[in-house]
Amino acid sequence: MDNLNYIERLRDFEQQLHQDHLRQVEQNRVFGEQDGRRNLPAVSDEIMPPDERNMLARYQSRVEAVSGTVRQMLFDIKDRLWQSAVTEMNQWSETWVAQQVRNALLVRDRLLQESRDIHFDNLKALENAPSFARAKADIGAAENRLQEVSRIVGRYELHQKIKPFWAIAIAVIIGILEVPLNYKTFFVFRDSLLMTMIFSLSFVVVMPVIAHSAGRLFRQAGERPAYYLISFALSLGAVVLSYFAGELRTDVLPDVPAASKPFFFTVNMLFFMAAAIASFLAHDPSIALSDAHRAVQQAHRRHARTLASFENRIREETELFQQSKEGIQRNFSQAEAAAQNRLRIVQQTIHDATALYNQVLALGQRLEREQQAFCHAAILCRREENLKFRTNHAQPAVWRAPLPELAMSLHLVPELKWPLADVASPPLDTRYAN
């Protein structure tokens, strides 16, 4: 129950008592009129009538209800809020604060170790997944082969002046440049469009492939001398094809002078040399080292999806672990700050409990006094109505005596004080003194 609930309960209780009093006043007006018409009580009566004594007893019971309710609240406030805070205040010391911080530190270290163990277990579970294990074994075998070949060759890096992509791109560009001229050349044979395109593209494809292969074989002929012979044969074939293409273009194309034959031959040879040189620069002299690097790249591409999924799960697990560590550290910082500021918090708690106790007590004392005032007002209201309707217009002798007081007890309850004079307690900040 918070502080507002205590006050709200007393306010509701006060409203209920006020409604009961209003109903009692209305009843007294009716009963006073009835007794007045009968001239009761008699003028000579010196003893309070039973109805008034019953009214006193009724309001006395309400006073006791107020006293019981307020005393229960005071006991609850003092026992649950005030006394526990005072006990903790008496136990407070720098040593106690240091012990609380050490306890929080032990809890933090234990939680961090548990979180770390769980994180490592999750990582092991991810690494031991069948799909990742196969990918890791495949890539590991390719990389081991690469390391072995690198140790034999004496180097790890590939001696490539340009990337293979550019060698292939140069060969494709040369082929594209040859397409229109070859198409026009073969078009004079009056074959179908399909056959004309086939002849044209065959020549276009053959020359770049020969140039690319010749450049690669010549680059790697150091390990296999037979490649010199093959590359020479391919180059000779390229020369023959270039000469044949020059002859064919000179013969079949109209309006082409005979002197154009060396021009066509030279252009074809320049294209061949450009593609061959690009292929030469794009390959490594070592066949084994190139194959080993290619095997590693193929293994990575083959398992790229598995590796990407594994990396994402590793990243998620790492983020969860970091969040867990930050949460544990945050809780420790809060616990450390709470221990460091505990004196101020306890002082504020004592101050609030003391103020609430005294507020409830003052409100209860006021309710008791109100009930006594209500009781006298109800009796006097009845007497007033009685006198108004009496035929003899004489007041009974008993009305001359003062009305009796109700037995009230809350005024005997002392207010709560802090600090107590007889309680040894550490010095408090004057802001929280009552």
Buried (B, 14 or more C-beta within 10 A) or exposed (E): EEBEEBBEBBEEBBEEBEEBBEEBBEBBBEBBBEBBEEBBBEEEEEEBBEBBEEBBEBBBEBBBBBBEBBBEBBEBBBEEBBEBBBEBBEEBEEEBBEEBBEEBEEBBEEBBEEBEEBBEEBBEEBEEBEEBEEBBEBBEEBBEBBEEBBEEBEEEEBEBEBEBEEBBEBBEBBBEEBBEBBBBBBBEEEEEEEEBBEBBBEBBEBBBBBBBBBBBBBBBBEEEEEBEEBBBEBBEBBBEBBBEBBEBBBEBBEEBEEEEBEBBBEBBBEBBBBBBBBBBBBBBBBBBBBBBBBBBEEBBEBBEEBBEBBEEBBEEBEEBBEEBBEEBEEBBEEBBEEBEEBBEEBBBBBBBBBBBBBBBBEBBBBBBBBBBEBBBBBBBBBBEBBBEBBEEEEBBBBBEEEBBEBEBBBEEBEEBEBBEEEEEEEEBEEEBEB
